C-alpha cells in the first residue's frame, strides 16, 4: 500500500475504534454523522443492520 492508503486505513481504523467508546456511542448525533445514510452492517448471525436500526439500538443501550 502507498503512504496515503496507509494513512486513510489508519484514520478509518481510529474512527471504527472510536465507535466502540461509550462516550461516542451516547452521542447519537456523532454516530449519525459518521455513518452514511446507506450504511449497513452484517452481523455474525447474517442479520443486516441499517443506520436507523443502529441508532435506535444505541438509544436503549445500557451504560457500561
N, C-alpha and C positions, 0 to 999 in steps of 0.2 A: 504494500500500500504506500501511497505517497504521504508526505508530511501533512498535507491538507486533509487527506482522508483519515489519517490517524487523529488529527485534531477534532474533526467532526465526530468521529466514533467516540472519542473521549468525552466530548460535550454531550452527546446523546446518552452515553452511559451515566454521566452525572445526573442528568435530568431524570432518567429512569430510577436511579437510586434515590433521588430527592422525593419521588412519589411514594416511596416506602416510609418516609418520615411522618410520624403522627402530626406534627405541626403543619406540614404541607397537605396532608390528607384532610385536615379540618378546614382548610381554606378552599372551599368549593369553587370560588371564582378563579383561583390559581390553577386548580386541576382543570377546570373547563378551558382555560386559556392555553394549557399545554396539550390538550387532546384535540385533534381535528374533528370537525363535525361528522366525518365518516369513519371515525375510529372504531375499530372492533378488535377484541382480544379473544383468542381461542383458549379456553380453559383446558386443563388436563382431562376433563371428562368429555371434551369435544363440544361443550356448550359454547356458544358465541355470545359475548357481552359487548353491547354497544355503549357509546359515550353516555347516553341518557341513563342507562342502567347502572353504569359505574358510579355516576354522580348520585343517583338515588340511593345506591347501597352505601355510599360514604356518609350520607345524611344520617343513617341509622347505625353506623358502625360505632361500637362502644369504644371509649377511650382506652388506650393501652398504657 
